[in-house]
Amino acid sequence: MNKNLFKTKDGVKISFIGTVKKHNIIKMVENCAAGECECMSDETKNKITNMQVSGKDGSVALHLSGDISKEEIETALANSKLLNDK
């Protein structure tokens, strides 16, 4: 799976291309919103005002709104058990 991150005017957009299932990205967002993940610091989580998943299996986009940096999200993705477990 390829992950491309882009800084947007209101946050960060992540494009997942390849062997990605939309329901896995939705699950990741749900875990994050419920505080059930440890992929990012509480400080970063508190900066995110909205998370929106779009697309379909093989091409999924995650839009994160808030005063967050691309680097903070790159670190969170690297720490995500859901994305990195084989």
N, C-alpha and C positions, 0 to 999 in steps of 0.2 A: 504494500500500500504506500502510495506517495502522499505526503502531507505538504501543502503549500500554504504559507501564512502571509497575509497582507494586512497592513495597517490601513484602516478606513477612517473617515472623518469622525465616526462615533464609536470606534473600538477596533476590533480585530476580526478578520474573516479567515477561516481555515477551510481549505478545500481538500477533501480526502478523495483520491482517485485510485481505482484498482480494486483490490479484494477487500472492499469495505461494505458492510451491511448498514443500512440506515438505522435499523433498530438498535444496533450496537452504539451508534453515536447518540441516539435518543437516551439509551440507558446510561451512558456516560454523563450526559447533561442532567438526567434525573438524580443520579448519585451525587453529583456536584451540588445541585440545588438543595438536596436533603442533608448535605454535610457528611455524606457517607464515603467520601474519598479523601485521600491525603495527597493528591497530585499538586496542589498549590497551597500557598500560605493563606491563612485567614485574611491577611491584609489584602492579598490579590482578590480573593473571593468577594470581599466587601466592596471592591471597586466595580464589580460586574453588576450592571443594572438589568440586563436582559440577555437571554440565550435563545437563539432560534435555529432550528435545524431545517434544512430544505434539501431537495434533490431526491435521488433514488439510489438503490443499491448500485455500487460501482462508481458513483459520482455524488458525493454528499458534501454539503456545505454547512458549516457552523458559524453563525454570526454572533459575536460577543460584543455587547454594548457596554461602554463604561470607560473610565479613565485608566486604561490598561495598556501596557506596552507589548509589542510583538515578542520581545524577549521573555517576558513573564509567562506568556502563553506557550512559547517554545519549551520552556522549562517544565511547565505543567504537563504538556503532551509527552515529554520524555519520561516523566514520573508516572504516567497513567498505567495502572495495572491492566485495565480493560483493553487498552490499545496495544500493549506490549507483551501480554501473556500469549504464549503459543499453545 
